[in-house]
């Protein structure tokens, strides 16, 4: 009696390329598929499907296509794996264990690689385990060697990775063996230097520095806006005065060989001032006119900001928040004194068309002038409508300002550094 013919093995061609840069071009997916198709044609192997995957095999269970392959073998759809080399199948103990379990159960009959065949034979399974374990060992050693190389690079003063904004990598086109070095970016370094000057010398806030430099043309390497969070990261980065920490949060400080953009004293002064700004709770400084205006350019709100110059004198400015305009508004800043003058001039010009404001101003001016005449006689100096308007805006309480400006029949807007009034539906009297 003859032995029954063994069932025909149905192979799935599995090709994998890691997403990491250490994979060689010779191990690309296309190359693997072409080589194994030629082997299948030579040996008369039936390929029922081709599975491609671009994932690392370091961790267990992290390859969706490989997991699908194991499930198909478990379900009996396939009984063989065709792959370039054992390390394409597994570089970790977990996935290797799943493969061995399938072979022990008889569901995985054969694994065929470019130079070897593995079946449910103790010696062949042991060899498969050795080869996959060797791949894992090489992988682990590679990671250790990379970390050791990065530490050695830090010790000689070269920070690994892409340098921060204001610097760039340079490689000598005539001698690539020298490697790359970090040099100052002539396009962006002046802006970074100006950032620290704005804070250390002019005592500007981080938000204002971001706005000023954006208007002056400061952009990322990709030509995008430098965000506010990126601005604060630049201020916190010690790389700009010659030191760096690697890895981040490790506490390992190294002295770089690159050229500093600012001195350590400038860096410390700017950061001490920024900390002072941060200690002030949001909203502790009231900028009253912020609540009454809209930007005439983009429709956003108007916010106030207080600036102290190097002589210790403080000024209040108002500007567009740029929220409604998606950061594209180019309206000018205006100082509070000029804003009040502009409001007073506007109200004085339109008081005849705005009956409510006209009535209030006229009543208050007549009341004041009558009191002056009664007290000082006919020679008393009388005030004008504009005098009264400026007094209310500069010296009265916020409640009085609100009640006064709410008499205006329209929306106050700031455009081209001046105040305008956009007519709206008349408000009811309060």
PECORQUI-V500408 format. One record per pair of residues at least 24 apart in sequence whose C-alpha atoms are under 10 Angstrom apart, sorted by the first residue. I is the first residue (numbers start at 1). J is the second residue. D is the distance in whole Angstrom. If there is no record, write none. Layout:
# PECORQUI-V500408
I/J/D ; I/J/D
This chain:
# PECORQUI-V500408
7/79/10 ; 7/109/10 ; 8/45/9 ; 8/46/9 ; 8/79/9 ; 8/80/10 ; 8/109/10 ; 9/45/8 ; 9/46/8 ; 9/47/9 ; 9/78/7 ; 9/79/6 ; 9/80/6 ; 9/81/9 ; 9/108/9 ; 9/109/7 ; 9/110/8 ; 10/45/8 ; 10/46/6 ; 10/47/6 ; 10/48/6 ; 10/49/9 ; 10/73/10 ; 10/76/10 ; 10/77/8 ; 10/78/5 ; 10/79/5 ; 10/80/6 ; 10/81/8 ; 10/82/10 ; 10/108/10 ; 10/109/9 ; 10/110/9 ; 11/40/9 ; 11/45/7 ; 11/46/6 ; 11/47/5 ; 11/48/6 ; 11/49/7 ; 11/50/9 ; 11/73/10 ; 11/77/10 ; 11/78/6 ; 11/79/6 ; 11/80/4 ; 11/81/5 ; 11/82/6 ; 11/83/10 ; 11/108/10 ; 11/109/10 ; 11/110/8 ; 11/111/9 ; 11/112/9 ; 12/46/9 ; 12/47/6 ; 12/48/6 ; 12/49/5 ; 12/50/6 ; 12/51/7 ; 12/69/8 ; 12/72/10 ; 12/73/9 ; 12/77/10 ; 12/78/7 ; 12/79/8 ; 12/80/6 ; 12/81/5 ; 12/82/6 ; 12/83/9 ; 12/111/10 ; 13/37/8 ; 13/40/10 ; 13/46/10 ; 13/47/7 ; 13/48/8 ; 13/49/6 ; 13/50/5 ; 13/51/6 ; 13/52/8 ; 13/69/10 ; 13/80/9 ; 13/81/6 ; 13/82/5 ; 13/83/6 ; 13/84/9 ; 13/112/9 ; 13/113/10 ; 14/49/9 ; 14/50/6 ; 14/51/5 ; 14/52/6 ; 14/53/8 ; 14/65/9 ; 14/66/8 ; 14/69/8 ; 14/81/7 ; 14/82/6 ; 14/83/5 ; 14/84/8 ; 14/88/8 ; 14/89/8 ; 15/50/8 ; 15/51/6 ; 15/52/5 ; 15/53/6 ; 15/54/9 ; 15/66/10 ; 15/82/8 ; 15/83/6 ; 15/84/7 ; 15/85/9 ; 15/88/7 ; 15/89/8 ; 16/51/8 ; 16/52/6 ; 16/53/5 ; 16/54/6 ; 16/55/7 ; 16/56/8 ; 16/57/9 ; 16/63/10 ; 16/65/10 ; 16/66/9 ; 16/83/9 ; 16/84/9 ; 16/87/9 ; 16/88/6 ; 16/89/8 ; 17/52/8 ; 17/53/6 ; 17/54/5 ; 17/55/6 ; 17/56/7 ; 17/57/9 ; 17/88/8 ; 18/53/8 ; 18/54/5 ; 18/55/5 ; 18/56/4 ; 18/57/7 ; 18/58/9 ; 18/88/9 ; 19/53/9 ; 19/54/6 ; 19/55/6 ; 19/56/6 ; 19/57/10 ; 20/54/9 ; 20/55/8 ; 20/56/7 ; 22/142/10 ; 23/56/10 ; 27/84/9 ; 27/85/10 ; 27/88/9 ; 28/54/10 ; 29/53/8 ; 29/54/8 ; 29/84/10 ; 31/84/9 ; 32/83/8 ; 32/84/6 ; 32/85/9 ; 32/88/10 ; 32/114/9 ; 33/82/10 ; 33/83/8 ; 33/84/8 ; 35/83/10 ; 35/84/8 ; 35/114/8 ; 36/82/7 ; 36/83/7 ; 36/84/7 ; 36/112/9 ; 36/113/8 ; 36/114/7 ; 37/82/9 ; 39/82/10 ; 39/112/10 ; 39/113/9 ; 39/114/8 ; 40/82/9 ; 40/112/10 ; 45/82/9 ; 45/112/10 ; 46/80/10 ; 47/78/10 ; 47/80/9 ; 47/81/9 ; 47/82/8 ; 48/77/9 ; 48/78/8 ; 49/78/9 ; 50/82/9 ; 53/88/10 ; 56/88/9 ; 56/90/9 ; 56/91/9 ; 57/87/8 ; 57/88/8 ; 57/89/8 ; 57/90/6 ; 57/91/5 ; 57/92/7 ; 57/95/9 ; 57/136/9 ; 57/139/10 ; 58/90/8 ; 58/91/6 ; 58/92/6 ; 58/93/9 ; 58/94/10 ; 58/95/10 ; 58/135/10 ; 58/136/7 ; 58/139/8 ; 58/140/9 ; 59/90/9 ; 59/91/8 ; 59/92/6 ; 59/93/9 ; 59/94/8 ; 59/95/8 ; 60/90/9 ; 60/91/9 ; 60/92/6 ; 60/93/8 ; 60/94/5 ; 60/95/6 ; 60/96/9 ; 60/98/10 ; 61/92/10 ; 61/94/8 ; 61/95/7 ; 62/95/10 ; 63/95/10 ; 66/90/10 ; 66/95/9 ; 67/95/9 ; 67/98/10 ; 70/95/10 ; 70/98/8 ; 70/99/8 ; 70/102/8 ; 70/107/10 ; 70/108/9 ; 72/107/10 ; 73/99/10 ; 73/102/8 ; 73/107/6 ; 73/108/7 ; 73/109/10 ; 74/102/7 ; 74/105/9 ; 74/106/10 ; 74/107/6 ; 74/108/8 ; 75/107/9 ; 76/107/7 ; 76/108/9 ; 77/107/10 ; 78/107/8 ; 78/108/8 ; 78/109/9 ; 79/103/9 ; 79/106/9 ; 79/107/6 ; 79/108/5 ; 79/109/5 ; 79/110/7 ; 79/111/9 ; 80/107/9 ; 80/108/6 ; 80/109/6 ; 80/110/5 ; 80/111/6 ; 80/112/8 ; 80/118/10 ; 80/119/9 ; 81/108/8 ; 81/109/9 ; 81/110/7 ; 81/111/5 ; 81/112/6 ; 81/113/8 ; 81/118/10 ; 82/110/9 ; 82/111/6 ; 82/112/5 ; 82/113/6 ; 82/114/9 ; 82/117/10 ; 83/111/8 ; 83/112/6 ; 83/113/5 ; 83/114/7 ; 84/112/8 ; 84/113/5 ; 84/114/5 ; 84/115/8 ; 84/116/10 ; 85/111/10 ; 85/112/8 ; 85/113/5 ; 85/114/6 ; 85/115/8 ; 85/116/8 ; 85/131/9 ; 85/132/9 ; 86/111/9 ; 86/112/9 ; 86/113/7 ; 86/114/9 ; 86/115/10 ; 86/116/9 ; 86/118/10 ; 86/128/7 ; 86/129/9 ; 86/130/10 ; 86/131/7 ; 86/132/6 ; 86/133/10 ; 86/135/8 ; 87/128/10 ; 87/131/7 ; 87/132/6 ; 87/133/9 ; 87/134/9 ; 87/135/6 ; 87/136/8 ; 88/113/10 ; 88/132/9 ; 88/135/9 ; 89/113/10 ; 89/132/8 ; 90/129/10 ; 90/131/10 ; 90/132/6 ; 90/133/9 ; 90/135/8 ; 90/136/8 ; 91/131/9 ; 91/132/6 ; 91/133/7 ; 91/134/8 ; 91/135/6 ; 91/136/5 ; 91/137/9 ; 91/138/9 ; 91/139/8 ; 91/140/10 ; 92/132/7 ; 92/133/7 ; 92/135/8 ; 92/136/6 ; 92/137/9 ; 92/139/10 ; 93/129/9 ; 93/132/8 ; 93/133/7 ; 93/136/8 ; 96/128/9 ; 96/129/7 ; 96/132/7 ; 96/133/9 ; 97/129/9 ; 99/125/10 ; 99/128/10 ; 99/129/10 ; 100/125/7 ; 100/126/10 ; 100/128/9 ; 100/129/8 ; 150/246/9 ; 150/247/10 ; 151/246/8 ; 151/247/9 ; 151/252/10 ; 151/254/10 ; 154/244/9 ; 154/245/9 ; 154/246/8 ; 154/247/10 ; 154/252/10 ; 154/253/9 ; 154/254/6 ; 154/255/8 ; 154/256/8 ; 154/257/10 ; 155/253/10 ; 155/254/7 ; 155/255/8 ; 155/256/9 ; 156/254/9 ; 156/255/8 ; 156/256/8 ; 156/257/8 ; 157/242/9 ; 157/243/9 ; 157/244/9 ; 157/254/6 ; 157/255/6 ; 157/256/4 ; 157/257/5 ; 157/258/8 ; 158/182/8 ; 158/244/9 ; 158/254/9 ; 158/255/8 ; 158/256/6 ; 158/257/6 ; 158/258/8 ; 159/239/9 ; 159/243/9 ; 159/244/7 ; 159/245/9 ; 159/246/8 ; 159/247/10 ; 159/254/9 ; 159/255/9 ; 159/256/7 ; 159/257/9 ; 159/258/9 ; 160/246/8 ; 160/247/9 ; 163/239/9 ; 164/233/10 ; 164/234/8 ; 164/237/8 ; 164/239/8 ; 164/240/9 ; 165/189/8 ; 165/191/10 ; 165/192/8 ; 165/219/9 ; 165/220/7 ; 165/221/8 ; 165/226/10 ; 165/230/10 ; 165/234/8 ; 165/240/10 ; 166/190/8 ; 166/191/8 ; 166/192/6 ; 166/193/9 ; 166/220/9 ; 166/221/9 ; 166/234/9 ; 166/240/9 ; 166/261/8 ; 167/192/10 ; 167/239/10 ; 167/240/9 ; 167/258/9 ; 167/259/9 ; 167/260/10 ; 167/261/9 ; 168/221/10 ; 181/257/9 ; 181/258/8 ; 182/256/10 ; 182/257/9 ; 182/258/6 ; 182/259/9 ; 183/257/10 ; 183/258/7 ; 183/259/7 ; 183/260/10 ; 184/258/8 ; 184/259/7 ; 184/260/9 ; 184/261/8 ; 187/218/9 ; 187/219/9 ; 187/221/10 ; 188/217/9 ; 188/218/7 ; 188/219/8 ; 188/220/8 ; 188/221/9 ; 189/218/10 ; 189/240/10 ; 189/260/10 ; 189/261/7 ; 189/262/10 ; 190/218/9 ; 190/261/8 ; 191/216/9 ; 191/217/9 ; 191/218/6 ; 191/219/9 ; 192/218/9 ; 192/231/9 ; 192/234/8 ; 192/235/9 ; 192/240/9 ; 192/261/8 ; 192/262/9 ; 193/240/9 ; 193/260/10 ; 193/261/6 ; 193/262/6 ; 193/263/10 ; 193/266/10 ; 194/261/10 ; 194/262/10 ; 195/231/9 ; 195/234/9 ; 195/235/8 ; 195/270/9 ; 196/234/9 ; 196/235/7 ; 196/261/10 ; 196/262/8 ; 196/263/10 ; 196/266/7 ; 196/267/7 ; 196/268/10 ; 196/269/9 ; 196/270/6 ; 196/271/9 ; 197/262/9 ; 197/266/8 ; 197/267/9 ; 197/269/10 ; 197/270/8 ; 198/270/9 ; 198/309/10 ; 199/235/10 ; 199/266/9 ; 199/267/10 ; 199/269/8 ; 199/270/5 ; 199/271/8 ; 199/272/10 ; 199/273/7 ; 199/274/8 ; 199/309/10 ; 199/310/10 ; 200/265/10 ; 200/266/7 ; 200/267/8 ; 200/268/9 ; 200/269/6 ; 200/270/5 ; 200/271/8 ; 200/272/9 ; 200/273/7 ; 200/274/9 ; 200/310/9 ; 201/266/9 ; 201/269/9 ; 201/270/8 ; 201/308/10 ; 201/309/8 ; 201/310/6 ; 201/311/10 ; 202/307/8 ; 202/308/7 ; 202/309/5 ; 202/310/5 ; 202/311/9 ; 202/312/10 ; 203/270/8 ; 203/273/7 ; 203/274/9 ; 203/277/10 ; 203/307/7 ; 203/308/6 ; 203/309/6 ; 203/310/7 ; 203/312/9 ; 204/270/10 ; 204/273/9 ; 204/274/9 ; 204/277/9 ; 204/305/10 ; 204/306/9 ; 204/307/6 ; 204/308/7 ; 204/309/8 ; 204/310/10 ; 205/270/10 ; 205/273/9 ; 205/274/7 ; 205/276/10 ; 205/277/7 ; 205/278/9 ; 205/305/9 ; 205/306/9 ; 205/307/8 ; 205/308/10 ; 206/231/7 ; 206/232/7 ; 206/235/9 ; 206/270/10 ; 206/273/10 ; 206/274/7 ; 206/277/9 ; 206/278/10 ; 207/231/8 ; 207/232/9 ; 207/305/9 ; 208/305/8 ; 208/306/10 ; 208/307/9 ; 208/319/10 ; 211/327/10 ; 215/330/8 ; 225/327/9 ; 232/271/10 ; 232/274/9 ; 235/267/7 ; 235/268/10 ; 235/270/8 ; 235/271/7 ; 235/274/9 ; 236/267/8 ; 236/268/10 ; 236/270/10 ; 236/271/7 ; 236/274/10 ; 237/267/9 ; 238/262/10 ; 238/264/8 ; 238/267/8 ; 238/268/10 ; 240/264/8 ; 240/267/8 ; 241/265/9 ; 241/266/9 ; 241/267/7 ; 241/268/10 ; 286/398/10 ; 287/316/8 ; 287/317/9 ; 287/318/9 ; 287/336/9 ; 288/398/7 ; 288/401/9 ; 288/402/9 ; 289/318/8 ; 289/336/9 ; 289/339/9 ; 289/340/9 ; 289/393/10 ; 289/398/9 ; 289/401/9 ; 289/402/9 ; 290/318/7 ; 290/319/9 ; 290/320/9 ; 290/321/10 ; 291/402/10 ; 292/402/9 ; 292/405/8 ; 292/406/9 ; 292/411/8 ; 292/412/7 ; 292/413/8 ; 293/318/10 ; 293/320/10 ; 293/411/7 ; 293/412/5 ; 293/413/5 ; 293/414/7 ; 293/419/9 ; 293/420/10 ; 293/421/10 ; 294/319/10 ; 294/320/8 ; 294/321/10 ; 294/411/8 ; 294/412/7 ; 294/413/5 ; 294/414/6 ; 294/415/9 ; 294/419/10 ; 295/319/8 ; 295/320/6 ; 295/321/8 ; 295/322/9 ; 295/324/9 ; 295/325/9 ; 295/329/9 ; 295/331/8 ; 295/412/9 ; 295/413/6 ; 295/414/5 ; 295/415/6 ; 295/416/10 ; 295/419/10 ; 296/320/9 ; 296/329/10 ; 296/331/8 ; 296/412/9 ; 296/413/5 ; 296/414/5 ; 296/415/5 ; 296/416/8 ; 296/417/10 ; 296/418/10 ; 296/419/9 ; 296/420/8 ; 296/421/10 ; 296/422/9 ; 297/322/10 ; 297/324/10 ; 297/325/8 ; 297/328/10 ; 297/329/7 ; 297/330/8 ; 297/331/6 ; 297/332/10 ; 297/413/9 ; 297/414/8 ; 297/415/6 ; 297/416/8 ; 298/322/7 ; 298/323/9 ; 298/324/6 ; 298/325/5 ; 298/326/9 ; 298/327/9 ; 298/328/8 ; 298/329/6 ; 298/330/9 ; 298/331/9 ; 298/415/10 ; 299/323/9 ; 299/324/6 ; 299/325/7 ; 299/329/9 ; 299/413/9 ; 299/414/10 ; 300/324/5 ; 300/325/6 ; 300/326/9 ; 300/327/10 ; 300/329/9 ; 300/413/10 ; 301/325/10 ; 301/413/9 ; 301/414/10 ; 302/413/9 ; 302/414/8 ; 304/333/10 ; 304/334/10 ; 304/335/9 ; 304/336/9 ; 305/335/10 ; 305/336/10 ; 306/335/10 ; 306/336/10 ; 318/414/9 ; 318/417/10 ; 319/414/9 ; 319/417/9 ; 320/414/9 ; 320/415/10 ; 330/415/10 ; 330/416/9 ; 331/414/8 ; 331/415/6 ; 331/416/6 ; 331/417/7 ; 332/414/9 ; 332/415/8 ; 332/416/6 ; 332/417/6 ; 332/418/9 ; 333/414/10 ; 333/415/10 ; 333/416/9 ; 333/417/7 ; 333/418/10 ; 334/414/9 ; 334/415/10 ; 334/416/9 ; 334/417/6 ; 334/418/8 ; 335/417/9 ; 336/394/10 ; 337/393/10 ; 337/394/9 ; 338/417/9 ; 338/418/8 ; 338/419/10 ; 339/393/10 ; 339/414/9 ; 339/417/8 ; 339/418/7 ; 339/419/7 ; 340/389/9 ; 340/390/7 ; 340/391/10 ; 340/392/10 ; 340/393/6 ; 340/394/7 ; 340/419/9 ; 341/386/10 ; 341/389/9 ; 341/390/7 ; 341/393/9 ; 341/394/10 ; 341/418/10 ; 341/419/9 ; 342/390/10 ; 342/414/10 ; 342/417/9 ; 342/418/6 ; 342/419/6 ; 342/420/9 ; 343/389/9 ; 343/390/9 ; 343/393/8 ; 343/405/10 ; 343/412/9 ; 343/414/10 ; 343/418/8 ; 343/419/6 ; 343/420/8 ; 343/421/9 ; 344/385/9 ; 344/386/6 ; 344/387/9 ; 344/388/9 ; 344/389/6 ; 344/390/6 ; 344/391/9 ; 344/392/9 ; 344/393/8 ; 344/419/9 ; 345/386/7 ; 345/389/9 ; 345/390/9 ; 345/419/9 ; 346/386/10 ; 346/412/10 ; 346/418/9 ; 346/419/7 ; 346/420/7 ; 346/421/8 ; 347/385/9 ; 347/386/8 ; 347/389/8 ; 347/390/10 ; 347/405/9 ; 347/408/8 ; 347/419/10 ; 347/420/10 ; 347/421/9 ; 348/384/10 ; 348/385/7 ; 348/386/6 ; 348/387/10 ; 348/389/8 ; 348/390/10 ; 349/386/9 ; 350/408/9 ; 350/421/9 ; 351/385/9 ; 351/408/9 ; 353/408/10 ; 353/409/9 ; 354/407/8 ; 354/408/7 ; 354/409/6 ; 354/410/9 ; 354/426/10 ; 355/407/9 ; 355/408/9 ; 355/409/9 ; 356/404/10 ; 356/406/9 ; 356/407/6 ; 356/408/7 ; 356/409/8 ; 356/426/10 ; 356/427/10 ; 356/429/8 ; 357/404/7 ; 357/405/8 ; 357/406/9 ; 357/407/5 ; 357/408/6 ; 357/409/8 ; 358/385/9 ; 358/407/9 ; 358/408/9 ; 359/407/9 ; 360/404/8 ; 360/407/8 ; 361/385/6 ; 361/386/9 ; 361/388/7 ; 361/389/7 ; 361/404/9 ; 362/388/9 ; 364/388/8 ; 364/389/10 ; 365/389/10 ; 403/430/8 ; 406/430/9
